[in-house]
Amino acid sequence: MTFQDIRFALESNGVEKEDREELLLFCKKNGKNFEKLDEILVEKGYEKIFTDEFFGWADLDERDDGSDFVEKMHHKHTWNE
């Protein structure tokens, strides 16, 4: 996730400009720690934004939606003589 993606997520969820800039500065100094960003957001009175539900791909191994990977086998025709 890029800094532009983080900015977009914050803007989309109604985080004020000053708070967005503070969170982006935090990311640039300390790295992208999404759990810590959520903690800061909650302290400022916002809802959590950077959760597994947001990303959707964070827990692919724990997901049980009934779909499995399928290997396609091409049929090779053999002639019987």
C-alpha positions, -999 to 999 in steps of 0.1 A, spaced: 0 0 0 15 33 -11 12 66 8 -13 78 -19 -34 47 -10 -33 56 27 -42 92 19 -71 81 -2 -84 57 26 -82 85 51 -99 110 29 -126 85 20 -134 78 56 -137 115 65 -105 121 84 -97 158 87 -68 172 67 -47 180 97 -51 145 111 -44 130 77 -11 149 74 -1 139 110 -8 102 102 11 103 69 40 120 87 39 92 113 40 66 85 70 83 68 90 84 101 80 51 116 70 29 87 36 16 78 22 1 110 -15 -2 103 -24 -14 137 -8 17 153 -25 39 127 -59 24 138 -50 31 175 -42 67 167 -74 71 148 -95 57 177 -77 80 201 -87 110 179 -123 98 178 -124 81 144 -134 46 135 -107 20 126 -99 22 89 -69 -1 84 -84 -35 94 -85 -68 76 -121 -61 65 -107 -30 47 -80 -48 28 -99 -80 22 -67 -99 13 -50 -98 47 -62 -132 59 -65 -154 28 -54 -185 47 -81 -181 73 -108 -174 47 -133 -201 42 -156 -192 13 -158 -227 -2 -136 -219 -31 -105 -240 -38 -78 -237 -64 -84 -259 -94 -58 -273 -117 -71 -276 -152 -62 -308 -170 -63 -307 -207 -79 -338 -222 -55 -356 -245 -74 -378 -269 -60 -412 -276 -71 -433 -305 -78 -469 -299 -68 -492 -328 
